[in-house]
Amino acid sequence: MVSIPGVAEWTIAPVCKTGAFGLRRFESFPLDPMQIGFFEVDDWAFDVIKRRLPNALITPEKLLPENAKKYSGLEIISPFIYSQLNKSTLLQLPHVKFITTRSTGFDHIDLDFCKNKEIVVANIPRYGDRTVAEFAFALILTLSRKIHDAIGRTKGGSFENDNLMGMDLRGKTIGIVGFGQIGREVAKIAQGFEMNILVYNRSHYPALEDKYLCTFVELDFLLSRSNFVTLHLPLTKETGHIINKKNILKCKPGLFLINTARGGLIETEALLLGLEKNILAGVGLDVLEEERNLKEEAELISSEFRKKADYKTLMFDHILIDHPKVVVTPHNAFNSQEARLNILNTTFTNINAFIKNIPINTVG
């Protein structure tokens, strides 16, 4: 059993002969101590890694050109995004055959150099699809049932329920903007609530309409017909301010708007306009537009990121934080026991697959 501070105990089963995680017989890694190295390891992950790979090198250090030489014997390395796996670093690691970053992003790794040196690189394709989808619905229910108002009232000593009447989700229309893995998990949950599902996505997949009981539509149509809209897009030049001062006026009055993706997807002034004109009945934000330097959610559980980001100041300076129709959470949608462990489990699987000469989750 593995204990992560603040959460329940979880069993991390070793990789079995089939390469899957499960309760079968152990398969040891045929490498000597110091040949596998984990870098940028925070306290919560240390024991998990140590139990799974007792002979691995585990350090909070970033792997950089300045310190790479002392790790020259490693054959497999697992960094996070603040390590610099560039040419200068990798030239000092002549035995490295495999890099498995504990992140979805891999721009901290020189893929061209790795390709030339036949170094295989793998990543974590995803780790919290269901986690984020469930959190989006937590915000939906918090707003639609006025849970935040009710909690505040009872903590203040009042048990009156006037002005706390909410609304059922059954029969309402949810608009999902972005239909990747997280968006599809949202659709699954919406089916359980017997909601009508509209989807806006760059690509239209007719086969998914039957599977997820949804209808692909244009964005303006989705905004005009939905009771709830939830965003699940990456932030790119094309998606920045996809909700803006122009199309906020096209939204169905009484809309609840949820964003657990990236703050820059919504123009902050559009939110203020929608609230002022009573177009928006409620807004649930797990992200803020100021989060411009965040690359991926896993950064938020990294001590390195916490050194650089003053989220408390950012949130309390935000004009929306005290609005009675707005619920703001500190970018926590991804942060579940399962998502954290998925990062490490996938890393272990990547290592085991490489050792078996069947690498998976490779990039470049």
N, C-alpha and C positions, 0 to 999 in steps of 0.2 A: 504494500500500500504506500502511496506517495502522498505527502501532506503539503499543500500549498498554503502559506499563511493566509488566514481569513476565509478559507473555503473548506468545503468538506473533503474528506480523503477520497482519492481516486486511484483506481488500479491501472497501472500502465503495463499492459501485457507485452512481453518481448515479441519480436518478429518470429513467426513460425516458419516452417519449411516452405509454405506456400507464399510467403512474403506478406501475408496479411496480419493485422493485429488481432489477436484472439487468445483464448486459453488453451494453447497447445504446447508442445514441448519446446524448450528454449533452444535457440540457435545462437551460438557465440560468434563474435566477430573475430576473424582470424588475423588480427593485427596486434602488434606489440604495444606496450604503453608508449605514450607520447607520439604515436603515429596518427591519432585522431585528435584534433584540437577544436574546441569551442571558444569563441571570442565574444566579448560584450555580453557576458552572462550576468543577469541580475539575480538577486537572492532567491526569488520565487522559483527560478528554473534550475538552480544549482543541484538541489537534491534529486530532482526528476532525472536530470542527465546522469548524475553520479550512480543512481541505482540501475539505470539502463546500460551505461557504459562505464563501469568502475575504473577502467584503465585510461580513460580519455583525459586529455589536458582540458581543464575548465578554468577560464579566467575572465575577469571583468574588463580586461584590457582590450582596446581596439587594436586590430592588426594594421600596422602602418609601416612605411619605409624605414622609420627610425628604429623599430624594434623587431622587424621581421627576421633578422639574422639569427636571433636566439631560438627561433622556431623552425630552423632549417630542416629538421628531421621529419616534419609532418608530411603525411601523404594525403590526408583528408582534412579539410578545414571547413568549419561552419561559422561564418561571421554574421553580424547584423549590418545595418546600412551605414554605420559610421566608420567602419573599417575601410581602408583604401586598398583594394585589390587591383592596383595598377601595375604597370610594367616594373616600376622600381621595387615594389613590394614582392611581386611574384618571381623576379630574378633571384631573390634571396631565398626562395623556397623551391629548390631544384627537384625535390621529390614529390611535390604536390601533383596528384592525379585527379582529384575531385574536389570541387567547391560546392557546398550546399548552403546557400544563404537562407537565413530564417526570416525571410521577407518575400513579399510578392515582387517588389521592385528589385532590379539588379544593375542599376546604372552605376553602382560603386565598384563594379567588376569590369575589367578590361576584357571584353569577350573576344576581340580580335586576337589579342595576345594569347588567350587561352586556346583559341582554335588553332593557332600556329604551333602551340606547344602540346596539343592534344590533351588539354585539361578539360574534363567534362564539368559543366556548370548546371546546377539544378536550383529551383526555387520552391516557394510555397504558393501554388497557384491560387488557393483561397483557403480561408480558415474560419470564417464566421458568417456564412450566408444565412443560415437559419437564425443565428444569434441576432443579427441586425434586423432581420424581418420581424422577429418577435418583439424587438424593442420598438420598432415602428408602430406595431399594434398597441404596445403599452402606452405610447404617446397618444394614439388615436382614442383609446379608452379613457385615458386620463382627461382628455379634453371633452369628449362626447358625453361623459358621465360626470363631468365637473369634479373629478376626484381631488384635484389639487385645492379647489375652493373648499370642498368638504373637510379635508384634513386640516386646512388652516383654521376653519371655523371651530372645529371640535377642540383643537389645541388651544384656541382662545377661550374655551369654556362654554361655547354655545352648541346646543344640539338641535337647533331649529333647522328645518330643511327648505325654507322658502328661498326661491331663486336658485335652487339646486336641481331642478328637473333636467334630466338628460334625454338622450335619444338612443334607441336601439340601432344596431348595425344591420340587422336583418332587413333585406329589401333595399338598402341604400346602395349607392353607386360609388365604387372606389376607382380612382384613376391612378394607374401605376405608370410613372414616367421613367422609362428604362427597364428593359426586360431581360437583363442578364440573370445570373444565378440568384441574386438577392431578390430581384423583382419577381422571379418565378416562385420563390418561397413565400413572398407576400401573397401571391395569387392563391397558393395552396391554403394559406390561413384564411383568406377572404372567402374561399369556398366553404370552409367550415362555418363561417358566420352567415352563409347564404346571402352574400352580397353580389351585386352586379359588378362585373369587372371590365373596365376599359383600359386599354394599353396604348401608350405612345412609345414607339421605338424607332430607331434609325432604319432598321430592317424589319420587314413584315414577314412573319413565319406563319403561313396559314395552318400548318399542321399543329401548331401550338394552341390555336384557338379552341380546338376540341379538347385537347389534353387539359388545359387550364380553365376551360369554360369562360373564355375572355373574348373580347372583340378589339382588334387593332383599329385605331382611329387617328386622325390628325390631332395635334396638340390643342388647337383652339376649340375643337369639338369636345375633347376630353375635359378641358377646363370649364366649358359651359354646361356640362351635364353631370359633373361629379359632385358628390357631397364631401368626399375626402380625396385629396391628392397627395401621393407620397412619392418622393424623388429617390431614384436609385441609379444615378449616372456618375461616370467619372467626370472630373472637371477638366475640360479642354477648351480650346478657342471656340469651338462650335457650341459647346454646352454652357459656357459662362453666361450668367444672367438669363438662363432659359425661361425663368419666371421674372418678368420685368414690369416697368410702370405701364407699358402698353397692354400686355395681355392680362395683367391682373384685373383690368377693368372688364375683361371678357368672362371672368369666373362667375360661376353660379353663386348668387348671394347666399350667405350662410356656409360657405366652404370652410372646411378644416384642412389646413396645409401642413404637411409633415416633411421635414428634411433631416435624414440621418446619413446623407451622403457627403456632400461638400458644401461649405457655406457659400462659395462663389456661384453656385447654381441659381441663387436668388438674389436679386438686387434689393438691398436693404430698404431703399426708399420705396420700393414696390410694396413691401410688407407694411410700412407705415401708411402708405396710401390706401391699401386694402383695408386696414384696420380703421382708419379715419372715416372711410366711406361705408363702413359696416358690410363690406363684401366678405371679409374674413370673419368667421365666427370664432376661430381659434387657430393658433399657430404653435406647432411643436417643433422645436429646433434642438437637435443634438450637435449642430455645427453652426459656426458663425462665419460671416464673410471674411473676417480678418485672418482666418486660418490659411494664409497663403503659402506658408513654407512647409506645411505638413504633407509628407509623401504618402504615408499609409498608416492605418490605424495602429499597427503593431508598434509604431514609434511611441505611442502614448503610454505604454508600459515600460518604456526604456528610461533608465535613469538619465541618460545623456540628453534626451529630449526635454525631460522635466527641468534640467538645469537651464535650458534656453528659453522655455516658454512660461510666462507668468499668466496662467489661465484664469486665476482668480481676478486679477486686475482687468484682463481682457473682457471677462464676462460682466463684471460689475460696472465697467465703463460703458457697456453697450446700452444703447437707448431703449432696447426692447425688454431688458431684463425685468423691469418693474411693471410692464404692461399687464393688466389683469387678464387679458385674453391670450397671453403668451406663456408657454412653458419652455424653459431653456435648461438643458442638461449638459454636462461638461464632456462632450464627445465620448460617450460611454456605451454606445450601442453595441460595439463589437466585444465589449469586455465581459466575457462570461468564462466560467471554469472550463467549459468545453472548448471554446475558441483558443484559449491560451494553450491548452494541452494539445489541440490539433496542430499548432505550430511545431511543437516538439515531436509529436507522433509522426507527422509527415517528414520531418528531418530524419528521424530514425529510419523510416521506410526508404527514404532516398539513399541513405548510406548503405543499408542492407541490399537494396537493388543494385547499386553500383558494385558492391563486393561480389555479387552473383553474376556480374557482367551483363546485367539487363537494366541499365539506368533508366529512370523515369523522371518526369517533371523537368526535363532538360530545357535549357534556353540557349539561344544563339545558334 
